[in-house]
Amino acid sequence: MSRKQTKEELFEAEQKYRTLVEQIPGVVYISPINNTTKEAYISPQLQQLLGIAPEDWNPGLFNSWLDYTHPDDRDRLWQTVNTTIATGKPFTVEYRMIRPDGRIIWVRDQANLVLCADGQTQVLQGLVFDISEHKQAEATLSDRYKAEEALRSSQDFLQKIANTVPHILYLFDVFKGTSIYLNEQSVAVLGYSAEEICQADPQWLMNCFHPDDQHLCYDLPSRFVNLKDNEVLSTEYRFRHKNGEWRWLNTREVVFARDVNGTPTQVLGSVEDINTRKQAEVLLRQQAERERLITEVSQQIRQSLYLDEVLNTTVKSIRECLGSDSVAIYQLESNVSGNFVAKSVSDDYPQGLDQTIHPFSLKQDFSYYYQGLPTVLHDIQESDFSADVFELLQLYQIQAAMVVPILNGENLWGLLIVYQCGTPRYWQGFEVNFLQQLASQVAIAIHQSVLYQQVQAANEELQRLATLDGLTQIANRRRFDQYLEAEWHRLKRQQVPLSLILFDVDFFKLYNDTYGHLVGDDCLRQLASSVKNIVKRPADLVARYGGEEFAVILPSTKIQGAIYVAQSIRQAVRDLAIPHTQSSVCDRVTVSLGVVSIVPNCKISPPYLIDAADKALYVAKQQGRDRVHAVCIFNPCKNLSSKTGAQLS
């Protein structure tokens, strides 16, 4: 072989190995240990690590390096390097560096002392890579990464550098489908030695990929055919570890060699174990999903102030979220008994749940639930229930359950229960936590619902009192005006008659003067009660119009019906036989009544009807009292003389 050919092959080999070094995710360096040594090298990764181009680096490598080392770490680094120079032992040291932009990073520096080609000159050769992310993760994920293996002695410089990298480095033959080189990290990452992988059949290698990721092994040349030189292809996939576990890996690949047509023939890559990161991502996604569900269900629970709606929404939402067979809410009574107040049951589950007692509350000591602690049963068969309870559980096919207390302050309001049928179920911790958080939301919603119902009841009572006459306990004048206005407009649309009766007690002032106001009040109460017993239709209204005067609104009632009601009232009052010695018409209390009936229309208003009834009442009094005077208005646009009237005594 000629000297020229030897140089060319040596140059080609050097270029390949230089390419390999430049793909390592760290800075490879050769540093002189004194000023007489001229040999020095630093890889292009310096630009990524410190933001400095290799061509701008000071050849006095070590001194320049110390300038960018954190002041607090310079002495330690200096002592470590001096120890290696003195003893010849490799070193591994971690320290901080300050980039030109002011950012502080952590690096790991691994190096050893080697002889140059002349056999006499010593230089430091090593690898520096950024471990800032590792340092940041150490506080919470101290067990995420294993300690890196100590630098092994090697006759081959590049092999030694490759084995200091915490990732798998490999050279892959695209057309053969096998690796032709792996560093020693394959054992640490995948459990396989370099020989096991390099000598494996391509089909075996494909089977190590997760079934969902095996498409990456199909038509390998096409994956790299459009990849430019030095362009990195990053891929995440799952690979079976030697122990059978699936591991998430991240591969970064570049084209290492091409044939004469430019088709990629060899690929250089690094493999990073990202399993811990992927697991953390899954946990974060699960946590985010749980928080979303809790927020969503909590909003649904709080959308209603009615307790039944709150409870039914709760059990339905929880069953959908957990994918369980049944969710129920059991309300406890003071004697620890109770009943199911809400449930959501799948179609395949027995529907008789609400007819059973709660089997998990059959314990005398309830302090466990009062403390807010849950009961978690993964497999009913492994519990210590009595034979009767087991029989009940088997009847309803219950195999697993979670029970969480619902605490309203310090009171145990009830239990939130999740059932699983068919097979046991191992409840996850986040599921128990999810149920506990929702039980707290249910407790808040229950409290709000109770307060709302109390407020509603108070408002209804206030409304009732506002429209009720305090003395007679019938509708007051305010209620009379409101109801007459409403019925007027309703019957005007329907063109149906509306009748009104106004009546008052004959000579009531004399009655009060004779018997006193307390007796007079009692007389009015008796009259009101008697009239209420006569006017019983739900649409009719009896009201105290003022003083001793009363009114009766009779919707959808013609004049004949109104006269009948008025006569019934007159007779009922006489039948009370309340003595009235000062009356000019009778020795007992009597009433005079004015009756009017009209079909409401847009040309008149309720005051017209009241005025007509009042005039009819006046006529009844003028004609001797203790009688009914009725008027039916056919044409309200003409004078009252156009009305037809009747007097009844």
C-alpha positions in Angstrom: 0.0 0.0 0.0 1.4 3.4 -1.0 2.1 6.1 1.5 -0.5 8.4 -0.2 -3.2 5.7 0.0 -2.3 5.2 3.7 -2.7 8.9 4.4 -6.0 9.0 2.5 -7.4 6.1 4.5 -6.0 7.6 7.7 -7.7 10.9 6.8 -11.0 9.2 6.0 -10.9 7.3 9.3 -10.1 10.4 11.2 -13.1 12.2 9.5 -15.5 9.4 10.4 -14.3 9.4 14.0 -14.4 13.2 14.2 -18.0 13.0 12.9 -18.8 10.4 15.6 -17.3 12.7 18.3 -19.2 15.7 17.0 -22.5 13.8 17.4 -21.8 13.2 21.1 -24.1 15.5 23.3 -21.1 17.0 25.1 -17.8 18.9 24.6 -14.9 16.6 23.8 -11.5 18.2 24.5 -7.8 17.5 24.5 -6.0 20.0 26.8 -2.2 20.5 27.3 -1.0 20.5 30.9 1.9 22.8 30.3 2.8 25.7 28.0 5.3 23.5 26.0 2.6 21.2 24.6 1.0 22.5 21.5 -1.5 19.7 20.9 -5.1 20.9 21.9 -8.6 20.2 20.6 -12.2 21.1 21.6 -15.3 19.9 19.8 -17.9 22.2 18.1 -20.4 21.4 21.0 -18.6 24.2 22.8 -20.9 26.6 20.9 -24.0 24.9 22.4 -22.5 24.6 25.9 -21.1 28.0 26.4 -22.1 30.0 23.4 -18.5 30.3 22.2 -17.3 29.1 18.8 -14.3 26.7 18.9 -12.2 28.9 16.6 -12.6 31.7 19.2 -11.3 29.6 22.0 -8.0 30.4 23.6 -5.5 27.6 22.9 -4.4 27.8 26.5 -7.5 25.6 27.2 -7.3 25.0 30.9 -6.7 28.6 31.9 -9.5 29.8 29.6 -11.8 27.1 31.0 -11.1 28.4 34.5 -12.1 31.9 33.5 -15.7 30.6 32.8 -15.8 28.4 35.9 -17.9 29.7 38.8 -15.6 31.4 41.3 -16.8 29.1 44.1 -15.8 26.0 42.2 -12.5 27.0 40.7 -10.3 25.8 43.5 -12.1 22.4 43.6 -11.7 22.0 39.8 -8.0 23.1 40.0 -7.3 20.6 42.8 -9.1 17.8 41.0 -7.0 18.4 37.8 -3.8 18.7 39.7 -4.5 15.4 41.5 -5.0 13.7 38.2 -1.8 15.2 36.8 0.1 14.0 39.9 -1.4 10.5 40.2 -2.4 9.8 36.6 -5.9 8.7 37.8 -9.0 9.8 35.8 -11.3 12.2 37.4 -15.1 13.0 37.3 -16.1 16.3 38.7 -19.3 18.4 38.7 -19.1 22.2 38.9 -20.8 25.4 37.7 -19.8 27.5 34.7 -20.9 31.1 33.8 -21.7 31.6 30.1 -20.9 34.9 28.4 -24.6 35.8 28.6 -24.5 35.5 32.4 -26.4 32.2 32.7 -25.0 29.7 35.1 -25.0 26.0 34.1 -23.9 22.8 35.8 -21.5 20.5 33.9 -20.0 17.1 34.5 -16.3 16.9 33.5 -14.8 13.4 32.9 -11.1 13.1 31.8 -7.9 11.2 32.1 -4.2 11.7 31.5 -2.9 10.2 28.2 0.3 10.2 26.2 0.5 11.8 22.8 1.7 10.0 19.7 5.3 10.9 20.6 5.0 8.7 23.7 6.2 11.4 26.1 3.9 14.4 26.0 0.9 14.1 28.4 -2.4 15.8 27.8 -5.8 15.8 29.5 -8.5 14.2 27.3 -12.1 14.2 28.4 -15.8 15.0 27.9 -17.9 17.9 29.4 -21.6 17.8 29.1 -24.4 20.0 30.5 -26.2 18.4 33.5 -28.3 21.5 34.5 -31.6 19.7 34.0 -30.3 16.8 36.0 -29.4 19.1 38.8 -32.8 20.8 38.7 -34.5 17.4 38.8 -32.4 15.9 41.7 -34.5 17.7 44.3 -37.7 15.8 43.4 -36.4 12.9 41.3 -33.3 11.9 43.1 -33.7 8.3 41.9 -34.4 9.3 38.3 -30.9 8.6 37.0 -28.3 6.1 38.2 -24.8 7.1 38.8 -22.8 6.9 35.7 -20.2 4.2 35.4 -16.6 5.2 36.1 -14.5 5.9 33.1 -12.9 2.7 32.0 -9.4 2.4 30.7 -9.1 1.9 27.0 -6.5 1.8 24.4 -8.8 3.4 21.9 -9.4 7.1 22.6 -12.7 7.4 20.8 -14.0 4.2 22.5 -13.2 5.7 25.9 -15.0 8.9 25.1 -18.0 7.1 23.7 -18.3 5.0 26.9 -18.4 8.2 29.1 -21.7 9.3 27.4 -24.8 8.4 29.5 -26.7 7.4 26.3 -26.4 4.5 23.9 -24.2 5.4 20.9 -24.5 3.2 17.9 -23.7 2.9 14.2 -26.5 1.3 12.2 -26.3 -0.4 8.8 -29.5 0.7 7.1 -29.7 -2.1 4.5 -28.7 -4.9 6.7 -31.0 -3.7 9.5 -28.4 -4.4 12.2 -26.1 -2.3 14.4 -22.4 -2.6 13.6 -21.3 -0.7 16.7 -22.7 0.1 20.2 -21.1 1.6 23.2 -21.3 0.0 26.6 -24.4 2.0 27.7 -26.7 -0.6 26.0 -26.5 -2.7 29.1 -27.4 0.1 31.5 -30.3 1.4 29.3 -31.7 -1.8 27.8 -30.1 -4.7 29.7 -28.5 -6.1 26.5 -24.8 -6.1 25.8 -23.5 -4.6 22.6 -22.7 -8.1 21.3 -26.3 -9.3 21.9 -27.7 -6.4 19.9 -25.1 -6.3 17.1 -25.4 -10.1 16.5 -29.2 -10.2 16.7 -31.4 -11.0 13.7 -33.3 -7.9 12.3 -36.6 -9.6 13.0 -35.6 -10.0 16.7 -34.8 -6.3 16.8 -38.1 -5.4 15.2 -40.0 -7.5 17.8 -38.3 -5.6 20.6 -40.2 -2.5 19.4 -43.7 -1.9 20.9 -46.4 -3.1 18.4 -47.6 0.4 18.0 -44.1 1.6 17.1 -42.9 -1.2 14.8 -43.8 0.9 11.7 -40.5 2.7 12.4 -38.7 -0.5 11.3 -40.4 -0.7 7.9 -38.6 0.5 4.8 -35.7 2.0 6.8 -33.9 3.7 3.9 -37.0 5.8 3.2 -36.8 7.3 6.7 -33.4 8.8 6.0 -33.4 9.4 2.2 -34.5 13.0 2.6 -32.3 13.7 5.6 -29.6 16.2 4.9 -26.1 15.9 6.2 -25.8 16.8 9.9 -29.6 17.1 10.1 -30.9 15.3 13.2 -33.9 13.0 13.1 -35.5 12.7 16.6 -37.8 9.8 17.4 -39.6 8.7 20.5 -40.7 5.0 20.8 -41.1 2.1 23.3 -38.6 -0.7 23.4 -38.6 -3.9 25.4 -36.0 -4.0 28.1 -34.3 -7.4 28.7 -36.4 -7.8 31.9 -39.5 -7.6 29.8 -40.6 -4.0 30.7 -41.4 -1.4 28.1 -39.0 1.6 28.1 -39.6 4.9 26.4 -36.5 5.9 24.4 -35.6 9.0 22.4 -33.3 8.4 19.5 -31.3 11.2 17.7 -29.9 10.1 14.4 -27.8 11.5 11.6 -26.7 10.1 8.3 -23.1 8.8 8.8 -22.4 7.4 5.3 -23.9 7.4 1.9 -23.2 5.3 -1.3 -22.1 6.8 -4.6 -25.7 7.8 -5.3 -26.1 9.7 -2.1 -28.4 7.1 -0.5 -27.9 6.7 3.2 -26.1 3.5 4.1 -25.1 4.0 7.7 -26.8 6.0 10.5 -25.1 7.3 13.6 -27.4 7.7 16.6 -27.7 8.2 20.3 -30.4 6.6 22.5 -31.6 8.3 25.7 -33.8 6.6 28.3 -36.8 8.9 28.7 -39.0 6.5 30.6 -38.9 8.5 33.8 -39.9 11.6 32.0 -42.7 9.9 30.1 -44.1 8.4 33.4 -44.0 11.9 34.9 -45.8 13.3 31.9 -48.5 10.6 32.3 -48.9 11.4 36.0 -49.2 15.1 35.1 -51.8 14.4 32.4 -53.8 12.2 34.9 -53.6 14.9 37.5 -54.7 17.6 35.1 -57.6 15.4 33.9 -58.6 14.7 37.5 -58.6 18.4 38.3 -60.6 19.1 35.2 -63.2 16.5 36.1 -63.4 17.8 39.7 -63.9 21.3 38.4 -66.5 20.2 35.9 -68.4 18.0 38.3 -68.3 20.7 41.0 -69.7 23.2 38.6 -72.5 20.8 37.7 -73.2 20.2 41.3 -73.4 23.9 42.1 -75.6 24.8 39.2 -78.7 23.9 41.1 -79.9 24.9 44.6 -82.4 22.1 44.7 -81.1 19.1 46.8 -82.6 16.4 44.6 -81.0 17.8 41.5 -77.6 18.2 43.2 -77.6 14.6 44.5 -78.7 13.1 41.2 -76.2 15.2 39.2 -73.5 14.1 41.6 -74.0 10.3 41.3 -74.4 10.4 37.5 -71.3 12.5 37.0 -69.2 10.3 39.3 -70.3 7.1 37.7 -69.4 8.4 34.3 -66.0 9.7 35.5 -64.9 6.6 37.3 -66.6 4.1 34.9 -68.1 2.3 37.8 -71.2 0.1 37.8 -73.1 2.1 40.4 -72.9 5.3 42.5 -75.2 6.0 45.3 -75.7 8.6 48.1 -77.0 7.2 51.4 -78.4 9.7 53.9 -78.1 8.8 57.6 -80.7 9.4 60.2 -80.0 10.1 63.9 -80.2 6.4 64.8 -77.6 5.5 62.1 -80.3 4.0 59.9 -81.1 5.8 56.7 -82.0 5.4 53.0 -80.6 5.9 49.6 -81.6 9.4 48.3 -79.8 9.2 44.9 -78.3 6.6 42.7 -76.9 6.1 39.2 -76.9 2.4 38.1 -75.6 0.9 34.9 -78.1 -1.1 32.8 -76.5 -4.4 33.8 -76.7 -3.7 37.5 -79.7 -4.8 39.7 -82.2 -2.0 40.1 -83.3 -2.9 43.7 -80.5 -0.9 45.3 -82.9 1.6 47.0 -84.7 -1.2 48.7 -81.7 -2.4 50.7 -80.0 -1.2 53.8 -76.5 0.1 53.5 -74.2 -3.0 54.1 -71.1 -0.9 54.8 -72.8 1.1 57.6 -73.4 -2.0 59.7 -70.7 -1.1 62.2 -71.4 0.2 65.7 -68.4 2.6 65.7 -68.9 5.4 63.2 -66.0 7.4 64.5 -64.0 6.3 61.4 -66.5 8.2 59.1 -66.7 11.1 61.5 -63.0 11.6 61.0 -63.6 11.9 57.2 -61.8 8.6 56.5 -63.0 6.4 53.6 -63.6 2.7 53.4 -61.9 1.1 50.4 -62.7 -2.5 49.5 -60.8 -3.9 46.5 -62.3 -7.4 46.9 -65.4 -8.1 49.0 -64.2 -11.7 49.4 -61.2 -10.6 51.4 -63.3 -8.5 53.9 -64.6 -9.6 57.2 -68.3 -9.1 56.8 -70.8 -11.4 58.4 -72.6 -14.2 56.4 -75.8 -12.1 56.2 -73.9 -9.2 54.7 -72.1 -11.4 52.3 -75.4 -12.9 51.1 -76.8 -9.4 50.6 -73.7 -8.3 48.6 -73.8 -11.4 46.5 -77.5 -10.8 45.8 -76.6 -7.4 44.3 -73.4 -8.7 42.7 -71.1 -6.3 44.6 -67.5 -7.2 44.3 -65.7 -4.0 45.2 -66.7 -0.7 46.8 -65.5 2.7 48.0 -67.4 4.5 50.8 -66.6 8.2 51.5 -68.3 10.2 54.3 -70.2 13.4 53.5 -69.6 15.7 56.5 -71.8 18.8 57.0 -69.6 20.6 59.4 -69.0 18.1 62.3 -72.2 16.2 61.5 -72.1 13.0 59.4 -74.8 13.7 56.8 -74.4 10.6 54.8 -72.2 8.4 52.7 -71.0 8.6 49.0 -70.7 5.0 47.7 -69.2 3.6 44.6 -69.9 -0.1 43.6 -68.2 -2.4 41.2 -69.9 -5.6 40.1 -68.7 -8.7 38.2 -65.1 -8.6 39.2 -63.0 -7.0 42.0 -61.4 -3.7 41.3 -58.2 -2.3 42.7 -59.1 1.4 43.4 -56.3 3.8 42.7 -55.3 6.4 45.2 -56.3 9.2 42.9 -59.8 7.7 42.6 -60.2 7.7 46.3 -58.9 11.2 46.5 -61.3 12.2 43.6 -64.2 10.8 45.5 -63.2 12.6 48.8 -62.9 15.9 47.0 -66.4 15.5 45.4 -67.9 14.5 48.8 -66.6 17.8 50.1 -68.3 19.6 47.2 -71.5 17.7 47.8 -71.4 18.7 51.5 -71.1 22.4 50.5 -73.9 22.0 47.9 -76.1 20.3 50.6 -75.5 23.2 53.0 -76.3 25.7 50.3 -79.4 23.9 49.3 -80.6 23.8 52.9 -80.0 27.5 53.3 -81.8 28.2 50.0 -84.8 26.1 51.1 -84.9 28.0 54.4 -84.7 31.3 52.6 -87.4 30.2 50.2 -89.6 29.1 53.0 -89.0 32.4 54.8 -89.8 34.4 51.6 -93.0 32.4 51.1 -94.0 33.1 54.7 -93.2 36.8 54.3 -95.2 36.8 51.0 -98.1 35.1 52.8 -98.0 37.6 55.6 -97.8 40.5 53.3 -101.0 39.5 51.6 -102.9 38.3 54.6 -105.2 40.2 56.9 -103.9 39.9 60.4 -107.3 39.9 62.1 -109.4 37.6 60.0 -106.6 35.5 58.3 -108.1 36.0 54.9 -106.7 38.0 52.0 -106.0 41.7 52.7 -106.8 44.7 50.5 -103.4 44.5 48.8 -104.0 40.9 47.8 -107.5 41.9 46.6 -106.2 44.6 44.3 -103.5 42.3 42.8 -105.8 39.4 42.2 -108.6 41.5 40.7 -106.1 43.1 38.3 -104.7 39.8 37.2 -108.1 38.1 36.8 -109.5 41.1 34.9 -106.8 40.8 32.3 -107.0 37.0 32.1 -110.8 37.0 31.6 -110.7 40.0 29.2 -108.6 37.8 26.9 -111.0 34.9 27.3 -114.1 37.1 27.2 -115.6 35.3 30.3 -117.7 37.0 33.0 -116.2 38.3 36.2 -118.4 38.8 39.3 -117.6 40.8 42.4 -119.4 40.9 45.8 -119.0 43.7 48.3 -120.6 43.4 51.7 -120.4 44.9 55.1 -121.8 44.3 58.6 -125.0 46.3 59.3 -124.7 48.9 62.0 -121.3 47.6 63.0 -120.3 50.9 64.7 -123.2 50.4 67.1 -122.1 46.8 67.6 -118.6 48.0 68.7 -120.0 50.7 70.9 -122.3 48.2 72.6 -120.1 45.1 73.0 -116.6 46.6 72.7 -113.9 46.4 70.0 -112.6 43.0 71.2 -116.0 41.4 70.7 -116.3 43.3 67.4 -113.0 41.8 66.2 -114.2 38.3 67.2 -117.4 39.0 65.2 -115.4 39.8 62.1 -113.3 36.7 62.5 -116.4 34.5 62.7 -117.9 36.2 59.6 -114.6 35.7 57.6 -114.4 32.0 58.6 -118.1 31.4 57.7 -117.6 33.0 54.3 -114.5 31.0 53.6 -116.5 27.8 54.1 -119.0 28.9 51.5 -116.5 30.2 48.8 -114.4 27.1 48.2 -113.4 27.2 44.5 -109.6 27.6 44.1 -110.1 30.5 41.8 -112.4 32.5 44.1 -110.9 34.9 46.6 -112.4 36.2 49.9 -110.8 39.4 51.2 -111.2 42.0 53.9 -111.8 45.2 51.9 -111.5 47.5 54.9 -113.0 47.8 58.4 -116.2 45.8 58.5 -116.4 45.6 54.7 -115.5 42.4 52.8 -115.2 41.4 49.1 -115.5 38.2 47.1 -113.9 37.9 43.6 -115.7 35.2 41.5 -113.8 34.6 38.2 -115.7 32.9 35.4 -119.0 33.4 37.2 -122.3 34.8 35.7 -124.7 37.0 37.7 -126.9 34.1 38.7 -124.0 32.3 40.3 -122.8 35.4 42.0 -126.3 36.1 43.4 -126.4 32.5 44.7 -123.1 32.9 46.5 -124.2 36.3 48.0 -127.4 34.8 49.3 -125.5 31.9 50.8 -123.2 34.4 52.6 -126.2 36.4 53.9 -127.8 33.3 55.2 -124.6 31.9 56.8 -124.1 35.2 58.7 -127.7 35.1 60.0 -127.1 31.4 61.0 -124.2 32.5 63.2 -126.8 34.0 65.5 -124.4 36.6 66.8 -126.6 38.9 69.1 -126.9 42.6 68.0 -129.5 44.4 70.2 -128.8 47.8 68.6 -129.6 46.6 65.0 -132.6 48.3 63.4 -133.3 45.3 61.1 -132.7 42.2 63.3 -131.7 41.1 66.8 -128.6 39.4 65.4 -125.7 40.4 63.1 -126.6 40.7 59.5 -124.9 41.9 56.3 -125.8 43.9 53.2 -124.4 42.8 49.9 -123.8 44.4 46.5 -123.2 42.1 43.5 -122.0 43.1 40.0 -121.1 40.9 37.0 -119.4 42.0 33.8 -117.4 40.6 30.9 -114.1 42.6 31.1 -113.1 44.6 28.0 -110.5 47.2 27.0 -112.9 50.2 27.5 -113.1 49.8 31.3 -110.8 48.8 34.2 -111.2 47.0 37.6 -112.0 50.3 39.5 -115.1 50.5 37.4 -116.2 47.1 38.6 -115.5 48.1 42.3 -117.4 51.3 41.9 -120.4 49.4 40.4 -120.3 46.9 43.3 -120.1 49.7 45.8 -123.1 51.4 44.3 -125.0 48.1 44.4 -124.1 47.8 48.1 -125.3 51.3 48.7 -128.7 50.5 47.1 -129.0 47.4 49.3 -128.5 49.5 52.4 -130.9 52.2 51.2 -133.6 49.6 50.7 -133.5 48.3 54.2 -130.2 46.3 54.7 -129.9 42.5 55.3 -130.4 42.0 51.6 -128.6 41.4 48.3 -128.7 43.9 45.4 -127.3 42.6 42.1 -126.4 44.4 38.9 -125.4 42.8 35.6 -123.6 45.3 33.2 -124.2 44.5 29.6 -123.0 47.8 28.0 -120.5 49.6 30.2 -120.1 52.5 27.7 -123.6 53.7 28.6 -125.0 55.0 32.0 -125.5 52.8 34.9 -129.2 53.0 34.1 -128.6 50.7 31.3 -127.6 48.0 33.7 -130.1 45.4 34.8 -130.5 45.0 38.5 -132.2 42.8 41.0 -132.9 43.1 44.7 -133.1 40.1 47.0 -134.0 40.0 50.6 
